[in-house]
Amino acid sequence: MSPTRRQILKSFSAAALLPACGGRDVGETGEDATPVRAAEPARWAPDGTEDTSRFPWGVQSGDATSSSVLLSVHTTEDSLSIQIVRGEGSEWVEEQTLADLNVESGLVQVEVNALNSDTVYNGVAWSADGTQRSEVFRFRTACAVEDWRVVTFGTTSCLGYSNLGWECLARAGEDDLDFFCLLGDTVYADGSTTLENYRDEYHWAMQQDSVRKLTLSTSLIATWDDHEIANDWWDAGLSDEHIEAAAQAFREALPQTTGPTDAFWRKLSWGEVLDVFVLDTRGERDFETLSFLSDAQWSWLETELKDSQARFKFVLSGVPITDLVYLYASTSVYDKWVGYPDERLRLLEFIEDNALEGVVIIAGDVHHGCICYASAAGEIGGSVLEVITGPAGSFLNPFASLYSEDEQHLRWIYDWTYTRFTADPGTGLVWIEFVNNEGRAVADIEVEL
């Protein structure tokens, strides 16, 4: 069933004694404890000369499944190969080499298949002559149905320019997470109109040390919000060519599979531990009819949520579903779920009416963090938990510093952070931490779902 307010088990202050990074192993002891992830070998150390000028982003991985992953390499080479090794115990064994990959417009994207489930992989990209290589990258494949363990992942949004260096992302890169979710505003491309404009924005952002450290450490799951196109964007006033240019640059920069009808919305499964539902809450809006998601996206979401056998269901939404009108008054009301009241209630009612187990909505956009219920007690959505994540680097929204915790808003976070989720399917516990530039959890809470 959905969480009730009494199922908040622990709530720590920012001064609580917490691990600097890496989370904890929930259920690590006891006969009935949920298994935790097996220890991984030390990073692979291949031969060859590391060349960050030929491979300025390294290698990114995205949308890992139990048997595949999408790899992306930006390079100055005309062709390259990718070598992948598999962790077995304390050793690395050869997995496969993808040879003679053609580079188009400085990019190679390739899907790697026939991988083992819940397994760590390392790899490098090699120059055509086999002498120069990228930095070593890491990813884990997703759990299959038979894999049952604690899963730890990260999220953030809104990189921006107020916390340049984005050191909280570097801290995430040190945690060797199972995967990492970007909730949107990864770039601030306002004013861009052409494909090259948008590509330039990503080239600058993705080469930053902290972003490279993150993307070399784990696979990504990405969605977009407004600044990937223009501030407070919706379709009105932008040409199809403009939108298509932004979308192409987004897909090139952040490796991702496509959902039904080649959409951005899609589902990633980690066996029966958790499902990640990636929404597109930006690109299918219709302001005139106050439609927030397309009919096709609604049909997909409701069907997949209801049919999900996963213990946890994490719904990624670019913008919050919690009613924050009291906080922002009428400012940008139509930029968030609350400006589309029928569709907001549709999702919240669906979750509650179907008594869906383990649902958490994760959102970004508003430049502060919050752990809250979508609505006040007794209202529709009063039992639906939402975690607002980030910002990693955008200006801190001062509104978040003005409010204290209450029954609906369990934690306000006013810092640059990434959010670490530790999900224990055996106990139904999710530990939620907001980790800042120094690697300190400035807020954390444990929830039973």
Secondary structure, DSSP 4 states (H G I P E B T S, - for coil): -PPPGGGEEEEE-TTS---SSS---TT-SSTTPPP-PPP-PPPP--SSEE-TTTSTT-EEEES--SS-EEEEEE-S-SEEEEEEEEEETTEEEEEEEEEEEEPBTTEEEEEE-SPPTT-EEEEEEEETTSSEE---EEEEPPP-TT----EEEEEE----STTTT-HHHHHHHTS--SEEEE-S-SS--TT--SHHHHHHHHHHHHTSHHHHHHHTTS-EEE---STTTSTT--STT--HHHHHHHHHHHHHHS-----GGG-S-EEEEETTTEEEEE--SSTT-BTTTTB-S-HHHHHHHHHHHHH---SEEEEEESS--S--HHHHTTTTGGGSGGGSHHHHHHHHHHHHHTT-TTEEEEE--SSSEEEEESS-TTSTTTT-EEEE---SSSPPPGGGGS----SSEEEEE-S-EEEEEEEETTTTEEEEEEEETTS-EEEEEEEE-
